[in-house]
Amino acid sequence: MRPNRLRLPTLVVAFAALLAACGGSSGESGSPDPTAPSASEASDGPAQFTADQLGGGELASASFAGQDTVLWFWAPWCTVCRAEADDVVAAADALEDQVEVIGVAGRGEVAEMEGFVSDTGTGGLTHVVDDDGSIWSAYEVFAQPAYAF
């Protein structure tokens, strides 16, 4: 399946905007904004989680602290998720040294999730299993596909 050339630039621009926004707390001099809250002071920072990875192992969200990260919420039966998979991989590849893309699979069985990754060629991305929906809920994701930056 070829990437949809209309969606790919949109994803790359969105991921690039993430980089600009995450670096947006610096003034023109490049110095940190002294009025910006530190990560420990931020009251509504990203939800922390630890989850099993598809293919084995475990991933703690704390491991991407300090790194620009996009969570891609998908379900194995979602046709839109399947259709955009090539574009997500292409955007992740285009920004590979700048943004980490983590798939958050939910609303299905692990075997179906593994099939999705195999069918869509998204095995180069890290994917976690949200079998109880707790990660989706913590990020207020109620439909797929969705992204958290």
N, C-alpha and C positions, 0 to 999 in steps of 0.2 A: 504494500500500500504506500503510495506517494504522499508526502506531506501536502496538505492543502496550502497552497502558496498565499492565500489571502489571510489565513489565520496565523501562519508562522510569524510574519512580521509583527502582528499584534502581540503575540506571546513574547517575542524578543523585546519589544518596546516595553511591555509590562514588567518583564524581569529587569530590564535596564532601569526603569523608573524606580524599581525597588532599590537598586544600588544608589541612585541619587537621593532617594528619600532617607535611606539609612545613614547616608553621609551628611544629611541635611542639618545636623545639629552643630555643624562647624560654621564659624563666621567666615568672612572673606579672607581673613588672615590664616585660616586653617586651624585656629585654636578652638578647642571645645567651648560650647556655650556654657558659661558658668551657671546660668539659671536653669539649664536642662536637668531633669532628675536623673540620678544614676540608675543603673539597672536594678540595684537593690531598693531604690526609693520608688520606682515606678509601680503604681498600684494595679494597673491593669495590663501587665505585660503578658507575653504569650503563656498559654497553659503548659505546664511541665508534664511529661509523661515518660514512661518506659514501656516498650512494646516489643513483642517478638518480630523479627524480620522474616519475610518470606525467604526461604532458602536456608534458614537457620541463624542463630545468634539473636542478640537483643540490641535494641537501640534506645538510648536515653536522650531525650530532647536537650538535656544540658550539654550534650556533646557538640551541638552546633552553636553554642554561645559564642558571640563575637564574629560569627560567619553569617553572611546574608543567605537566608534559606527560604525556599518556597515549599509549602506543603500542598501537594496535589491530592485532593480527596476524590477517589473513584470507587466504583462498584464493578464487579466482574461482569454483570449482565447489562451494564449501561452502554447503549449503542453510541451515545455522544462521547463518552469516555474513550471508547474504542476508536472512534473517528478522529479524536484529537491526539491520540497517543503518539503518532509520528511527529506531530508538531511540538509536543511537550519534549520529546527526546531531542529534536532538532534545536529547540530553544535552549535546553540544558547544555547541549554540546556547544552551541554558539557562545555561551557564557560560562563555560565549564570552570574556569579559574576564578570566577567572581561570585557565582550563585550555586548553592547546593539545592537540588530538587529531590524531595523525598515524597514518594507515593504513600498515601494513607488509604489502604484498602479496607472497605467495610461492606456491610450488607450482603454477605455471601459466605460460602464455605471456603476454607483454605485451599482445597483442591481446585475450586473454581477461580480463585485469585491467582494461583500458580498458572492455570491455563490462560488466563487473561495476559499475564506477563509474557508467557511463551508465544501466544498468538500475536501480540502487538509489538514484540521486539523491544519491550521496555526493561529488559533484564539488566541493562547497564545502569539503571537507577536503583537506588535503595528503596525498598518498599516495606512498610510495617503493616501488621495485621491489627485492625481495630475490631476484633470479634464481638466485643460487648458494646461498641458504639461510644465509649467514654471519650475518646479523642475527638471524634466528630462533635459530640455534645459540648465538650469544653471549648471548642472553637466555634460553637454555634453554627455548625454546618448541618443542614437538614435536607439538602438535595445535592446531587452530584451531576456533573463534575463541579468542583469548587476549589478555590485556591486561598491559602493564607500566606501572607508575605511577612 
